């Protein structure tokens, strides 16, 4: 019975997290815009990581924020951009919201690299990660 309650709690948390990612305006974000933002982000991360491998770690922390920003902020007018950006900051940038996001990002880092067993490999792993084709990158929602 306790196991079922834990599963229910876990599912309710997942539902709440998904609902929190929905746009505040209710308007869907175009896939084209979302994919263009992701493409631009990935390219920027690749360039910066090749300059300094530590940027890759920073990007792991930022990617969930970019996804929620892209899903929440409206660019239909300057006023909408301003209003929805402020709302996004309130809803997604508090310590209460950032702590689980950082924990998930660190969990991803620890489970996909040798940082815990051989930290000296991390610079090369970071460079390799940004050079992989996009389909090999971490899927959405895992961080």
C-alpha positions, 0 to 999 in steps of 0.5 A, spaced: 500 500 500 505 504 501 508 503 495 502 505 491 502 511 495 509 513 493 507 511 486 501 516 486 505 521 489 511 521 484 505 521 478 502 527 482 509 531 482 510 529 475 503 532 473 505 538 477 511 539 473 508 538 466 503 543 468 508 548 470 511 548 464 505 550 460 505 557 457 502 562 462 498 565 456 495 558 454 498 559 447 502 554 444 509 555 443 511 554 435 515 547 434 519 551 429 521 557 435 522 552 440 527 547 435 530 554 433 532 556 440 534 549 442 539 549 435 541 556 437 543 554 444 546 547 442 551 551 437 552 556 443 554 551 448 558 547 443 562 554 441 563 556 448 565 549 451 570 548 446 573 555 448 572 552 456 570 546 457 567 548 464 561 552 460 558 545 458 557 544 466 553 551 466 549 549 460 547 543 463 544 547 469 541 552 464 538 548 459 531 546 463 531 554 464 531 555 457 526 550 456 521 553 461 522 560 458 521 558 451 515 554 453 512 560 457 514 567 454 510 570 449 513 574 443 507 576 440 508 584 442 513 587 446 508 588 452 507 581 452 514 579 452 515 584 458 509 581 462 510 574 460 518 574 462 517 577 469 511 572 470 516 567 468 522 569 473 517 569 478 514 562 477 521 559 475 527 562 478 525 562 485 530 558 490 524 553 491 524 552 483 531 552 482 533 547 487 530 541 484 532 543 477 540 544 479 539 537 483 536 534 477 542 537 473 547 534 477 544 528 477 545 527 470 552 530 470 554 524 475 550 519 471 552 520 464 560 522 466 565 519 470 566 525 474 565 521 481 570 516 479 575 520 475 574 527 475 580 528 470 576 526 464 571 531 465 574 536 460 574 531 455 567 528 456 565 535 456 568 536 449 565 530 446 558 531 449 558 537 445 561 534 438 555 528 438 550 529 433 543 532 436 540 525 437 545 523 442 544 528 446 540 528 453 532 528 451 528 533 454 525 532 461 531 528 464 534 534 467 
